Amino acid sequence: MYQIEPNQKKNAKKLGVVIKPSTNPKKKIDVFKDNEKIASIGATGYMDYEKYKKIDPNLAQKKRTNYKKRHEKDRHITGSNGYYADKILWN
C-alpha cells in the first residue's frame, strides 16, 4: 500500500479534497470531494516528487520538470486526474 506523505496531504487540503491510499492496485491515491471519489492518481510502478526528494533533491527537481512538460496538455484541466496528480503528487 502506498504511503501518503504529509506534503501530499497539505497539497490536497489546499485543493479542498481528501486523499486516501487507492483501492485500485494500479494507482497510489484516491481523491475525494464531499465523500465522493473523484479521481485515482499516480501509477504504482512509478515514483513521484516526494519519493524522489528523499533520494536526491536535485534529481527530484529534474523529474518534476520533466513530468510537467510531459503532461502539459492534461495537467491544466481542472478536476481531471492529471490535474490532481500534478497538484498533489508533483507540487
PyMOL Python script that loads the backbone (N, CA, C, O; Angstrom):
from pymol import cmd

cmd.read_pdbstr("""\
ATOM      1  N   MET A   1       0.840  -1.183   0.000  1.00  0.00           N
ATOM      2  CA  MET A   1       0.000   0.000   0.000  1.00  0.00           C
ATOM      3  C   MET A   1       0.885   1.247   0.000  1.00  0.00           C
ATOM      4  O   MET A   1       1.903   1.296   0.691  1.00  0.00           O
ATOM      5  N   TYR A   2       0.496   2.231  -0.766  1.00  0.00           N
ATOM      6  CA  TYR A   2       1.246   3.476  -0.898  1.00  0.00           C
ATOM      7  C   TYR A   2       1.160   4.301   0.386  1.00  0.00           C
ATOM      8  O   TYR A   2       0.092   4.448   0.979  1.00  0.00           O
ATOM      9  N   GLN A   3       2.301   4.828   0.796  1.00  0.00           N
ATOM     10  CA  GLN A   3       2.380   5.679   1.983  1.00  0.00           C
ATOM     11  C   GLN A   3       2.234   7.140   1.564  1.00  0.00           C
ATOM     12  O   GLN A   3       3.122   7.692   0.914  1.00  0.00           O
ATOM     13  N   ILE A   4       1.134   7.757   1.927  1.00  0.00           N
ATOM     14  CA  ILE A   4       0.894   9.163   1.592  1.00  0.00           C
ATOM     15  C   ILE A   4       1.776  10.044   2.469  1.00  0.00           C
ATOM     16  O   ILE A   4       1.848   9.863   3.684  1.00  0.00           O
ATOM     17  N   GLU A   5       2.443  10.997   1.833  1.00  0.00           N
ATOM     18  CA  GLU A   5       3.368  11.895   2.522  1.00  0.00           C
ATOM     19  C   GLU A   5       2.616  13.115   3.073  1.00  0.00           C
ATOM     20  O   GLU A   5       1.606  13.527   2.503  1.00  0.00           O
ATOM     21  N   PRO A   6       3.105  13.695   4.181  1.00  0.00           N
ATOM     22  CA  PRO A   6       2.449  14.873   4.765  1.00  0.00           C
ATOM     23  C   PRO A   6       2.284  16.027   3.775  1.00  0.00           C
ATOM     24  O   PRO A   6       1.259  16.708   3.791  1.00  0.00           O
ATOM     25  N   ASN A   7       3.271  16.252   2.924  1.00  0.00           N
ATOM     26  CA  ASN A   7       3.172  17.347   1.955  1.00  0.00           C
ATOM     27  C   ASN A   7       2.059  17.086   0.936  1.00  0.00           C
ATOM     28  O   ASN A   7       1.425  18.025   0.455  1.00  0.00           O
ATOM     29  N   GLN A   8       1.825  15.821   0.609  1.00  0.00           N
ATOM     30  CA  GLN A   8       0.750  15.486  -0.315  1.00  0.00           C
ATOM     31  C   GLN A   8      -0.605  15.764   0.333  1.00  0.00           C
ATOM     32  O   GLN A   8      -1.523  16.241  -0.335  1.00  0.00           O
ATOM     33  N   LYS A   9      -0.738  15.474   1.619  1.00  0.00           N
ATOM     34  CA  LYS A   9      -1.971  15.790   2.343  1.00  0.00           C
ATOM     35  C   LYS A   9      -2.197  17.299   2.368  1.00  0.00           C
ATOM     36  O   LYS A   9      -3.321  17.772   2.207  1.00  0.00           O
ATOM     37  N   LYS A  10      -1.116  18.043   2.573  1.00  0.00           N
ATOM     38  CA  LYS A  10      -1.183  19.501   2.587  1.00  0.00           C
ATOM     39  C   LYS A  10      -1.629  20.034   1.225  1.00  0.00           C
ATOM     40  O   LYS A  10      -2.464  20.936   1.147  1.00  0.00           O
ATOM     41  N   ASN A  11      -1.065  19.469   0.152  1.00  0.00           N
ATOM     42  CA  ASN A  11      -1.446  19.884  -1.195  1.00  0.00           C
ATOM     43  C   ASN A  11      -2.924  19.601  -1.458  1.00  0.00           C
ATOM     44  O   ASN A  11      -3.620  20.421  -2.057  1.00  0.00           O
ATOM     45  N   ALA A  12      -3.398  18.445  -1.010  1.00  0.00           N
ATOM     46  CA  ALA A  12      -4.804  18.074  -1.191  1.00  0.00           C
ATOM     47  C   ALA A  12      -5.714  19.035  -0.426  1.00  0.00           C
ATOM     48  O   ALA A  12      -6.752  19.458  -0.936  1.00  0.00           O
ATOM     49  N   LYS A  13      -5.326  19.367   0.776  1.00  0.00           N
ATOM     50  CA  LYS A  13      -6.130  20.270   1.596  1.00  0.00           C
ATOM     51  C   LYS A  13      -6.296  21.626   0.917  1.00  0.00           C
ATOM     52  O   LYS A  13      -7.376  22.216   0.961  1.00  0.00           O
ATOM     53  N   LYS A  14      -5.230  22.122   0.287  1.00  0.00           N
ATOM     54  CA  LYS A  14      -5.289  23.396  -0.448  1.00  0.00           C
ATOM     55  C   LYS A  14      -6.324  23.339  -1.568  1.00  0.00           C
ATOM     56  O   LYS A  14      -6.934  24.351  -1.912  1.00  0.00           O
ATOM     57  N   LEU A  15      -6.515  22.152  -2.130  1.00  0.00           N
ATOM     58  CA  LEU A  15      -7.467  21.970  -3.228  1.00  0.00           C
ATOM     59  C   LEU A  15      -8.883  21.674  -2.729  1.00  0.00           C
ATOM     60  O   LEU A  15      -9.824  21.608  -3.520  1.00  0.00           O
ATOM     61  N   GLY A  16      -9.026  21.499  -1.423  1.00  0.00           N
ATOM     62  CA  GLY A  16     -10.333  21.206  -0.856  1.00  0.00           C
ATOM     63  C   GLY A  16     -10.766  19.765  -1.050  1.00  0.00           C
ATOM     64  O   GLY A  16     -11.959  19.469  -1.118  1.00  0.00           O
ATOM     65  N   VAL A  17      -9.782  18.863  -1.139  1.00  0.00           N
ATOM     66  CA  VAL A  17     -10.076  17.443  -1.308  1.00  0.00           C
ATOM     67  C   VAL A  17      -9.380  16.641  -0.213  1.00  0.00           C
ATOM     68  O   VAL A  17      -8.486  17.138   0.472  1.00  0.00           O
ATOM     69  N   VAL A  18      -9.810  15.394  -0.065  1.00  0.00           N
ATOM     70  CA  VAL A  18      -9.220  14.458   0.887  1.00  0.00           C
ATOM     71  C   VAL A  18      -8.606  13.326   0.072  1.00  0.00           C
ATOM     72  O   VAL A  18      -9.176  12.895  -0.930  1.00  0.00           O
ATOM     73  N   ILE A  19      -7.441  12.846   0.505  1.00  0.00           N
ATOM     74  CA  ILE A  19      -6.805  11.738  -0.204  1.00  0.00           C
ATOM     75  C   ILE A  19      -6.618  10.544   0.720  1.00  0.00           C
ATOM     76  O   ILE A  19      -6.393  10.680   1.923  1.00  0.00           O
ATOM     77  N   LYS A  20      -6.721   9.367   0.107  1.00  0.00           N
ATOM     78  CA  LYS A  20      -6.536   8.102   0.823  1.00  0.00           C
ATOM     79  C   LYS A  20      -5.791   7.150  -0.105  1.00  0.00           C
ATOM     80  O   LYS A  20      -5.842   7.315  -1.323  1.00  0.00           O
ATOM     81  N   PRO A  21      -5.096   6.151   0.452  1.00  0.00           N
ATOM     82  CA  PRO A  21      -4.482   5.146  -0.413  1.00  0.00           C
ATOM     83  C   PRO A  21      -5.548   4.531  -1.321  1.00  0.00           C
ATOM     84  O   PRO A  21      -6.668   4.264  -0.885  1.00  0.00           O
ATOM     85  N   SER A  22      -5.192   4.314  -2.562  1.00  0.00           N
ATOM     86  CA  SER A  22      -6.162   3.850  -3.552  1.00  0.00           C
ATOM     87  C   SER A  22      -6.604   2.408  -3.321  1.00  0.00           C
ATOM     88  O   SER A  22      -5.831   1.566  -2.865  1.00  0.00           O
ATOM     89  N   THR A  23      -7.841   2.154  -3.642  1.00  0.00           N
ATOM     90  CA  THR A  23      -8.371   0.796  -3.634  1.00  0.00           C
ATOM     91  C   THR A  23      -8.052   0.093  -4.954  1.00  0.00           C
ATOM     92  O   THR A  23      -8.210  -1.122  -5.068  1.00  0.00           O
ATOM     93  N   ASN A  24      -7.608   0.855  -5.941  1.00  0.00           N
ATOM     94  CA  ASN A  24      -7.193   0.308  -7.233  1.00  0.00           C
ATOM     95  C   ASN A  24      -5.719  -0.089  -7.104  1.00  0.00           C
ATOM     96  O   ASN A  24      -4.883   0.779  -6.850  1.00  0.00           O
ATOM     97  N   PRO A  25      -5.377  -1.359  -7.268  1.00  0.00           N
ATOM     98  CA  PRO A  25      -3.983  -1.780  -7.086  1.00  0.00           C
ATOM     99  C   PRO A  25      -2.998  -1.158  -8.076  1.00  0.00           C
ATOM    100  O   PRO A  25      -1.787  -1.232  -7.867  1.00  0.00           O
ATOM    101  N   LYS A  26      -3.496  -0.552  -9.139  1.00  0.00           N
ATOM    102  CA  LYS A  26      -2.623   0.084 -10.129  1.00  0.00           C
ATOM    103  C   LYS A  26      -2.394   1.572  -9.857  1.00  0.00           C
ATOM    104  O   LYS A  26      -1.604   2.214 -10.548  1.00  0.00           O
ATOM    105  N   LYS A  27      -3.082   2.120  -8.854  1.00  0.00           N
ATOM    106  CA  LYS A  27      -2.984   3.541  -8.529  1.00  0.00           C
ATOM    107  C   LYS A  27      -2.525   3.740  -7.088  1.00  0.00           C
ATOM    108  O   LYS A  27      -2.704   2.861  -6.244  1.00  0.00           O
ATOM    109  N   LYS A  28      -1.932   4.904  -6.812  1.00  0.00           N
ATOM    110  CA  LYS A  28      -1.411   5.221  -5.485  1.00  0.00           C
ATOM    111  C   LYS A  28      -2.468   5.833  -4.568  1.00  0.00           C
ATOM    112  O   LYS A  28      -2.595   5.444  -3.407  1.00  0.00           O
ATOM    113  N   ILE A  29      -3.222   6.789  -5.098  1.00  0.00           N
ATOM    114  CA  ILE A  29      -4.079   7.626  -4.267  1.00  0.00           C
ATOM    115  C   ILE A  29      -5.469   7.776  -4.890  1.00  0.00           C
ATOM    116  O   ILE A  29      -5.609   7.924  -6.104  1.00  0.00           O
ATOM    117  N   ASP A  30      -6.482   7.735  -4.039  1.00  0.00           N
ATOM    118  CA  ASP A  30      -7.840   8.102  -4.436  1.00  0.00           C
ATOM    119  C   ASP A  30      -8.113   9.491  -3.879  1.00  0.00           C
ATOM    120  O   ASP A  30      -7.743   9.807  -2.748  1.00  0.00           O
ATOM    121  N   VAL A  31      -8.767  10.314  -4.690  1.00  0.00           N
ATOM    122  CA  VAL A  31      -9.080  11.694  -4.326  1.00  0.00           C
ATOM    123  C   VAL A  31     -10.586  11.795  -4.100  1.00  0.00           C
ATOM    124  O   VAL A  31     -11.381  11.337  -4.919  1.00  0.00           O
ATOM    125  N   PHE A  32     -10.963  12.402  -2.974  1.00  0.00           N
ATOM    126  CA  PHE A  32     -12.375  12.519  -2.602  1.00  0.00           C
ATOM    127  C   PHE A  32     -12.751  13.977  -2.386  1.00  0.00           C
ATOM    128  O   PHE A  32     -11.980  14.771  -1.847  1.00  0.00           O
ATOM    129  N   LYS A  33     -13.966  14.303  -2.827  1.00  0.00           N
ATOM    130  CA  LYS A  33     -14.548  15.612  -2.535  1.00  0.00           C
ATOM    131  C   LYS A  33     -15.975  15.358  -2.089  1.00  0.00           C
ATOM    132  O   LYS A  33     -16.735  14.679  -2.780  1.00  0.00           O
ATOM    133  N   ASP A  34     -16.343  15.903  -0.934  1.00  0.00           N
ATOM    134  CA  ASP A  34     -17.679  15.678  -0.355  1.00  0.00           C
ATOM    135  C   ASP A  34     -17.971  14.184  -0.234  1.00  0.00           C
ATOM    136  O   ASP A  34     -19.070  13.732  -0.554  1.00  0.00           O
ATOM    137  N   ASN A  35     -16.989  13.430   0.226  1.00  0.00           N
ATOM    138  CA  ASN A  35     -17.090  11.980   0.437  1.00  0.00           C
ATOM    139  C   ASN A  35     -17.342  11.171  -0.833  1.00  0.00           C
ATOM    140  O   ASN A  35     -17.725  10.003  -0.753  1.00  0.00           O
ATOM    141  N   GLU A  36     -17.134  11.771  -1.996  1.00  0.00           N
ATOM    142  CA  GLU A  36     -17.301  11.072  -3.271  1.00  0.00           C
ATOM    143  C   GLU A  36     -15.943  10.981  -3.972  1.00  0.00           C
ATOM    144  O   GLU A  36     -15.234  11.979  -4.100  1.00  0.00           O
ATOM    145  N   LYS A  37     -15.593   9.786  -4.421  1.00  0.00           N
ATOM    146  CA  LYS A  37     -14.324   9.615  -5.124  1.00  0.00           C
ATOM    147  C   LYS A  37     -14.416  10.294  -6.488  1.00  0.00           C
ATOM    148  O   LYS A  37     -15.317  10.018  -7.280  1.00  0.00           O
ATOM    149  N   ILE A  38     -13.459  11.190  -6.741  1.00  0.00           N
ATOM    150  CA  ILE A  38     -13.478  11.931  -7.999  1.00  0.00           C
ATOM    151  C   ILE A  38     -12.297  11.603  -8.897  1.00  0.00           C
ATOM    152  O   ILE A  38     -12.308  11.939 -10.081  1.00  0.00           O
ATOM    153  N   ALA A  39     -11.267  10.945  -8.344  1.00  0.00           N
ATOM    154  CA  ALA A  39     -10.102  10.602  -9.162  1.00  0.00           C
ATOM    155  C   ALA A  39      -9.258   9.545  -8.468  1.00  0.00           C
ATOM    156  O   ALA A  39      -9.263   9.419  -7.244  1.00  0.00           O
ATOM    157  N   SER A  40      -8.534   8.791  -9.283  1.00  0.00           N
ATOM    158  CA  SER A  40      -7.476   7.889  -8.810  1.00  0.00           C
ATOM    159  C   SER A  40      -6.225   8.328  -9.535  1.00  0.00           C
ATOM    160  O   SER A  40      -6.211   8.431 -10.762  1.00  0.00           O
ATOM    161  N   ILE A  41      -5.163   8.589  -8.770  1.00  0.00           N
ATOM    162  CA  ILE A  41      -3.965   9.181  -9.388  1.00  0.00           C
ATOM    163  C   ILE A  41      -2.696   8.415  -9.025  1.00  0.00           C
ATOM    164  O   ILE A  41      -2.635   7.719  -8.011  1.00  0.00           O
ATOM    165  N   GLY A  42      -1.697   8.562  -9.874  1.00  0.00           N
ATOM    166  CA  GLY A  42      -0.375   8.011  -9.613  1.00  0.00           C
ATOM    167  C   GLY A  42      -0.260   6.524  -9.859  1.00  0.00           C
ATOM    168  O   GLY A  42      -0.745   5.719  -9.064  1.00  0.00           O
ATOM    169  N   ALA A  43       0.371   6.159 -10.940  1.00  0.00           N
ATOM    170  CA  ALA A  43       0.593   4.738 -11.226  1.00  0.00           C
ATOM    171  C   ALA A  43       1.559   4.157 -10.189  1.00  0.00           C
ATOM    172  O   ALA A  43       2.569   4.777  -9.858  1.00  0.00           O
ATOM    173  N   THR A  44       1.243   2.975  -9.685  1.00  0.00           N
ATOM    174  CA  THR A  44       2.040   2.378  -8.607  1.00  0.00           C
ATOM    175  C   THR A  44       3.456   2.005  -9.035  1.00  0.00           C
ATOM    176  O   THR A  44       4.333   1.889  -8.180  1.00  0.00           O
ATOM    177  N   GLY A  45       3.700   1.819 -10.287  1.00  0.00           N
ATOM    178  CA  GLY A  45       5.027   1.416 -10.735  1.00  0.00           C
ATOM    179  C   GLY A  45       6.028   2.547 -10.879  1.00  0.00           C
ATOM    180  O   GLY A  45       7.173   2.318 -11.270  1.00  0.00           O
ATOM    181  N   TYR A  46       5.606   3.768 -10.567  1.00  0.00           N
ATOM    182  CA  TYR A  46       6.464   4.932 -10.760  1.00  0.00           C
ATOM    183  C   TYR A  46       6.612   5.722  -9.469  1.00  0.00           C
ATOM    184  O   TYR A  46       5.748   5.680  -8.594  1.00  0.00           O
ATOM    185  N   MET A  47       7.716   6.438  -9.369  1.00  0.00           N
ATOM    186  CA  MET A  47       7.931   7.303  -8.213  1.00  0.00           C
ATOM    187  C   MET A  47       7.277   8.657  -8.476  1.00  0.00           C
ATOM    188  O   MET A  47       6.844   8.937  -9.594  1.00  0.00           O
ATOM    189  N   ASP A  48       7.208   9.492  -7.442  1.00  0.00           N
ATOM    190  CA  ASP A  48       6.672  10.840  -7.568  1.00  0.00           C
ATOM    191  C   ASP A  48       7.633  11.807  -6.875  1.00  0.00           C
ATOM    192  O   ASP A  48       8.659  11.394  -6.333  1.00  0.00           O
ATOM    193  N   TYR A  49       7.297  13.079  -6.898  1.00  0.00           N
ATOM    194  CA  TYR A  49       8.198  14.110  -6.404  1.00  0.00           C
ATOM    195  C   TYR A  49       8.663  13.870  -4.966  1.00  0.00           C
ATOM    196  O   TYR A  49       9.857  13.971  -4.685  1.00  0.00           O
ATOM    197  N   GLU A  50       7.751  13.558  -4.061  1.00  0.00           N
ATOM    198  CA  GLU A  50       8.124  13.350  -2.653  1.00  0.00           C
ATOM    199  C   GLU A  50       9.070  12.160  -2.492  1.00  0.00           C
ATOM    200  O   GLU A  50       9.980  12.204  -1.664  1.00  0.00           O
ATOM    201  N   LYS A  51       8.869  11.117  -3.260  1.00  0.00           N
ATOM    202  CA  LYS A  51       9.735   9.934  -3.169  1.00  0.00           C
ATOM    203  C   LYS A  51      11.126  10.254  -3.727  1.00  0.00           C
ATOM    204  O   LYS A  51      12.138   9.847  -3.156  1.00  0.00           O
ATOM    205  N   TYR A  52      11.168  10.987  -4.850  1.00  0.00           N
ATOM    206  CA  TYR A  52      12.463  11.380  -5.415  1.00  0.00           C
ATOM    207  C   TYR A  52      13.218  12.314  -4.474  1.00  0.00           C
ATOM    208  O   TYR A  52      14.440  12.218  -4.360  1.00  0.00           O
ATOM    209  N   LYS A  53      12.499  13.224  -3.791  1.00  0.00           N
ATOM    210  CA  LYS A  53      13.157  14.167  -2.877  1.00  0.00           C
ATOM    211  C   LYS A  53      13.932  13.456  -1.788  1.00  0.00           C
ATOM    212  O   LYS A  53      14.972  13.942  -1.344  1.00  0.00           O
ATOM    213  N   LYS A  54      13.432  12.304  -1.351  1.00  0.00           N
ATOM    214  CA  LYS A  54      14.119  11.543  -0.304  1.00  0.00           C
ATOM    215  C   LYS A  54      15.439  10.962  -0.800  1.00  0.00           C
ATOM    216  O   LYS A  54      16.359  10.744  -0.011  1.00  0.00           O
ATOM    217  N   ILE A  55      15.533  10.715  -2.083  1.00  0.00           N
ATOM    218  CA  ILE A  55      16.748  10.146  -2.675  1.00  0.00           C
ATOM    219  C   ILE A  55      17.747  11.246  -3.022  1.00  0.00           C
ATOM    220  O   ILE A  55      18.913  11.195  -2.629  1.00  0.00           O
ATOM    221  N   ASP A  56      17.258  12.256  -3.778  1.00  0.00           N
ATOM    222  CA  ASP A  56      18.141  13.318  -4.251  1.00  0.00           C
ATOM    223  C   ASP A  56      17.284  14.520  -4.658  1.00  0.00           C
ATOM    224  O   ASP A  56      16.561  14.443  -5.651  1.00  0.00           O
ATOM    225  N   PRO A  57      17.351  15.618  -3.917  1.00  0.00           N
ATOM    226  CA  PRO A  57      16.530  16.793  -4.240  1.00  0.00           C
ATOM    227  C   PRO A  57      16.763  17.339  -5.646  1.00  0.00           C
ATOM    228  O   PRO A  57      15.824  17.811  -6.286  1.00  0.00           O
ATOM    229  N   ASN A  58      17.993  17.282  -6.130  1.00  0.00           N
ATOM    230  CA  ASN A  58      18.263  17.768  -7.483  1.00  0.00           C
ATOM    231  C   ASN A  58      17.602  16.881  -8.531  1.00  0.00           C
ATOM    232  O   ASN A  58      17.039  17.373  -9.509  1.00  0.00           O
ATOM    233  N   LEU A  59      17.673  15.585  -8.320  1.00  0.00           N
ATOM    234  CA  LEU A  59      17.008  14.646  -9.216  1.00  0.00           C
ATOM    235  C   LEU A  59      15.498  14.860  -9.160  1.00  0.00           C
ATOM    236  O   LEU A  59      14.827  14.804 -10.190  1.00  0.00           O
ATOM    237  N   ALA A  60      14.965  15.100  -7.981  1.00  0.00           N
ATOM    238  CA  ALA A  60      13.530  15.332  -7.818  1.00  0.00           C
ATOM    239  C   ALA A  60      13.082  16.533  -8.649  1.00  0.00           C
ATOM    240  O   ALA A  60      12.039  16.486  -9.302  1.00  0.00           O
ATOM    241  N   GLN A  61      13.865  17.598  -8.624  1.00  0.00           N
ATOM    242  CA  GLN A  61      13.521  18.797  -9.385  1.00  0.00           C
ATOM    243  C   GLN A  61      13.528  18.508 -10.892  1.00  0.00           C
ATOM    244  O   GLN A  61      12.645  18.967 -11.616  1.00  0.00           O
ATOM    245  N   LYS A  62      14.507  17.762 -11.353  1.00  0.00           N
ATOM    246  CA  LYS A  62      14.576  17.403 -12.783  1.00  0.00           C
ATOM    247  C   LYS A  62      13.388  16.530 -13.177  1.00  0.00           C
ATOM    248  O   LYS A  62      12.786  16.724 -14.233  1.00  0.00           O
ATOM    249  N   LYS A  63      13.059  15.572 -12.321  1.00  0.00           N
ATOM    250  CA  LYS A  63      11.923  14.686 -12.609  1.00  0.00           C
ATOM    251  C   LYS A  63      10.619  15.477 -12.638  1.00  0.00           C
ATOM    252  O   LYS A  63       9.750  15.218 -13.470  1.00  0.00           O
ATOM    253  N   ARG A  64      10.483  16.447 -11.722  1.00  0.00           N
ATOM    254  CA  ARG A  64       9.277  17.265 -11.697  1.00  0.00           C
ATOM    255  C   ARG A  64       9.161  18.098 -12.973  1.00  0.00           C
ATOM    256  O   ARG A  64       8.088  18.181 -13.572  1.00  0.00           O
ATOM    257  N   THR A  65      10.252  18.704 -13.376  1.00  0.00           N
ATOM    258  CA  THR A  65      10.251  19.490 -14.613  1.00  0.00           C
ATOM    259  C   THR A  65       9.858  18.621 -15.797  1.00  0.00           C
ATOM    260  O   THR A  65       9.037  19.025 -16.620  1.00  0.00           O
ATOM    261  N   ASN A  66      10.441  17.429 -15.887  1.00  0.00           N
ATOM    262  CA  ASN A  66      10.117  16.520 -16.990  1.00  0.00           C
ATOM    263  C   ASN A  66       8.662  16.069 -16.941  1.00  0.00           C
ATOM    264  O   ASN A  66       8.003  15.988 -17.977  1.00  0.00           O
ATOM    265  N   TYR A  67       8.161  15.775 -15.748  1.00  0.00           N
ATOM    266  CA  TYR A  67       6.753  15.374 -15.587  1.00  0.00           C
ATOM    267  C   TYR A  67       5.835  16.480 -16.099  1.00  0.00           C
ATOM    268  O   TYR A  67       4.909  16.221 -16.867  1.00  0.00           O
ATOM    269  N   LYS A  68       6.096  17.707 -15.670  1.00  0.00           N
ATOM    270  CA  LYS A  68       5.231  18.819 -16.046  1.00  0.00           C
ATOM    271  C   LYS A  68       5.253  19.061 -17.551  1.00  0.00           C
ATOM    272  O   LYS A  68       4.218  19.386 -18.132  1.00  0.00           O
ATOM    273  N   LYS A  69       6.399  18.910 -18.189  1.00  0.00           N
ATOM    274  CA  LYS A  69       6.482  19.043 -19.649  1.00  0.00           C
ATOM    275  C   LYS A  69       5.695  17.931 -20.333  1.00  0.00           C
ATOM    276  O   LYS A  69       4.943  18.176 -21.277  1.00  0.00           O
ATOM    277  N   ARG A  70       5.876  16.722 -19.849  1.00  0.00           N
ATOM    278  CA  ARG A  70       5.241  15.550 -20.454  1.00  0.00           C
ATOM    279  C   ARG A  70       3.714  15.594 -20.338  1.00  0.00           C
ATOM    280  O   ARG A  70       3.006  15.083 -21.206  1.00  0.00           O
ATOM    281  N   HIS A  71       3.217  16.204 -19.270  1.00  0.00           N
ATOM    282  CA  HIS A  71       1.778  16.230 -19.019  1.00  0.00           C
ATOM    283  C   HIS A  71       1.175  17.626 -19.209  1.00  0.00           C
ATOM    284  O   HIS A  71       0.141  17.949 -18.624  1.00  0.00           O
ATOM    285  N   GLU A  72       1.815  18.424 -20.009  1.00  0.00           N
ATOM    286  CA  GLU A  72       1.380  19.808 -20.209  1.00  0.00           C
ATOM    287  C   GLU A  72      -0.077  19.901 -20.677  1.00  0.00           C
ATOM    288  O   GLU A  72      -0.795  20.815 -20.272  1.00  0.00           O
ATOM    289  N   LYS A  73      -0.511  18.984 -21.507  1.00  0.00           N
ATOM    290  CA  LYS A  73      -1.867  19.071 -22.061  1.00  0.00           C
ATOM    291  C   LYS A  73      -2.958  18.746 -21.047  1.00  0.00           C
ATOM    292  O   LYS A  73      -4.032  19.347 -21.093  1.00  0.00           O
ATOM    293  N   ASP A  74      -2.710  17.815 -20.136  1.00  0.00           N
ATOM    294  CA  ASP A  74      -3.786  17.396 -19.238  1.00  0.00           C
ATOM    295  C   ASP A  74      -3.702  17.959 -17.817  1.00  0.00           C
ATOM    296  O   ASP A  74      -4.694  17.917 -17.090  1.00  0.00           O
ATOM    297  N   ARG A  75      -2.582  18.466 -17.417  1.00  0.00           N
ATOM    298  CA  ARG A  75      -2.438  18.904 -16.030  1.00  0.00           C
ATOM    299  C   ARG A  75      -3.120  20.231 -15.729  1.00  0.00           C
ATOM    300  O   ARG A  75      -3.231  20.618 -14.566  1.00  0.00           O
ATOM    301  N   HIS A  76      -3.577  20.929 -16.756  1.00  0.00           N
ATOM    302  CA  HIS A  76      -4.252  22.213 -16.553  1.00  0.00           C
ATOM    303  C   HIS A  76      -5.777  22.091 -16.620  1.00  0.00           C
ATOM    304  O   HIS A  76      -6.482  23.086 -16.455  1.00  0.00           O
ATOM    305  N   ILE A  77      -6.282  20.899 -16.856  1.00  0.00           N
ATOM    306  CA  ILE A  77      -7.730  20.691 -16.946  1.00  0.00           C
ATOM    307  C   ILE A  77      -8.264  20.458 -15.532  1.00  0.00           C
ATOM    308  O   ILE A  77      -8.166  19.355 -14.995  1.00  0.00           O
ATOM    309  N   THR A  78      -8.825  21.503 -14.940  1.00  0.00           N
ATOM    310  CA  THR A  78      -9.295  21.455 -13.556  1.00  0.00           C
ATOM    311  C   THR A  78     -10.249  20.287 -13.341  1.00  0.00           C
ATOM    312  O   THR A  78     -11.217  20.115 -14.082  1.00  0.00           O
ATOM    313  N   GLY A  79      -9.966  19.495 -12.324  1.00  0.00           N
ATOM    314  CA  GLY A  79     -10.816  18.365 -11.976  1.00  0.00           C
ATOM    315  C   GLY A  79     -10.430  17.050 -12.631  1.00  0.00           C
ATOM    316  O   GLY A  79     -10.983  16.003 -12.291  1.00  0.00           O
ATOM    317  N   SER A  80      -9.490  17.089 -13.562  1.00  0.00           N
ATOM    318  CA  SER A  80      -9.076  15.849 -14.230  1.00  0.00           C
ATOM    319  C   SER A  80      -8.084  15.080 -13.361  1.00  0.00           C
ATOM    320  O   SER A  80      -7.505  15.630 -12.425  1.00  0.00           O
ATOM    321  N   ASN A  81      -7.899  13.818 -13.681  1.00  0.00           N
ATOM    322  CA  ASN A  81      -6.902  13.017 -12.968  1.00  0.00           C
ATOM    323  C   ASN A  81      -5.521  13.662 -13.089  1.00  0.00           C
ATOM    324  O   ASN A  81      -4.770  13.708 -12.115  1.00  0.00           O
ATOM    325  N   GLY A  82      -5.189  14.154 -14.267  1.00  0.00           N
ATOM    326  CA  GLY A  82      -3.901  14.807 -14.489  1.00  0.00           C
ATOM    327  C   GLY A  82      -3.725  16.053 -13.633  1.00  0.00           C
ATOM    328  O   GLY A  82      -2.633  16.331 -13.135  1.00  0.00           O
ATOM    329  N   TYR A  83      -4.800  16.791 -13.469  1.00  0.00           N
ATOM    330  CA  TYR A  83      -4.776  17.991 -12.636  1.00  0.00           C
ATOM    331  C   TYR A  83      -4.442  17.627 -11.193  1.00  0.00           C
ATOM    332  O   TYR A  83      -3.566  18.234 -10.576  1.00  0.00           O
ATOM    333  N   TYR A  84      -5.150  16.626 -10.661  1.00  0.00           N
ATOM    334  CA  TYR A  84      -4.903  16.229  -9.273  1.00  0.00           C
ATOM    335  C   TYR A  84      -3.526  15.593  -9.097  1.00  0.00           C
ATOM    336  O   TYR A  84      -2.872  15.812  -8.077  1.00  0.00           O
ATOM    337  N   ALA A  85      -3.087  14.823 -10.062  1.00  0.00           N
ATOM    338  CA  ALA A  85      -1.753  14.234  -9.978  1.00  0.00           C
ATOM    339  C   ALA A  85      -0.696  15.335  -9.935  1.00  0.00           C
ATOM    340  O   ALA A  85       0.241  15.273  -9.140  1.00  0.00           O
ATOM    341  N   ASP A  86      -0.850  16.330 -10.785  1.00  0.00           N
ATOM    342  CA  ASP A  86       0.098  17.441 -10.830  1.00  0.00           C
ATOM    343  C   ASP A  86       0.109  18.210  -9.515  1.00  0.00           C
ATOM    344  O   ASP A  86       1.172  18.483  -8.957  1.00  0.00           O
ATOM    345  N   LYS A  87      -1.062  18.554  -9.029  1.00  0.00           N
ATOM    346  CA  LYS A  87      -1.168  19.398  -7.829  1.00  0.00           C
ATOM    347  C   LYS A  87      -0.854  18.662  -6.527  1.00  0.00           C
ATOM    348  O   LYS A  87      -0.408  19.278  -5.559  1.00  0.00           O
ATOM    349  N   ILE A  88      -1.086  17.346  -6.500  1.00  0.00           N
ATOM    350  CA  ILE A  88      -0.867  16.594  -5.257  1.00  0.00           C
ATOM    351  C   ILE A  88       0.466  15.859  -5.270  1.00  0.00           C
ATOM    352  O   ILE A  88       1.207  15.914  -4.288  1.00  0.00           O
ATOM    353  N   LEU A  89       0.783  15.177  -6.354  1.00  0.00           N
ATOM    354  CA  LEU A  89       1.995  14.357  -6.385  1.00  0.00           C
ATOM    355  C   LEU A  89       3.243  15.097  -6.860  1.00  0.00           C
ATOM    356  O   LEU A  89       4.357  14.685  -6.537  1.00  0.00           O
ATOM    357  N   TRP A  90       3.080  16.165  -7.610  1.00  0.00           N
ATOM    358  CA  TRP A  90       4.250  16.807  -8.216  1.00  0.00           C
ATOM    359  C   TRP A  90       4.443  18.259  -7.839  1.00  0.00           C
ATOM    360  O   TRP A  90       5.222  18.952  -8.494  1.00  0.00           O
ATOM    361  N   ASN A  91       3.766  18.754  -6.806  1.00  0.00           N
ATOM    362  CA  ASN A  91       3.977  20.133  -6.331  1.00  0.00           C
ATOM    363  C   ASN A  91       4.796  20.135  -5.080  1.00  0.00           C
ATOM    364  O   ASN A  91       5.079  21.199  -4.529  1.00  0.00           O
TER     365      ASN A  91
END
""", "prot")
cmd.dss("prot")
cmd.show_as("cartoon", "prot")
cmd.util.cbc("prot")
cmd.orient("prot")
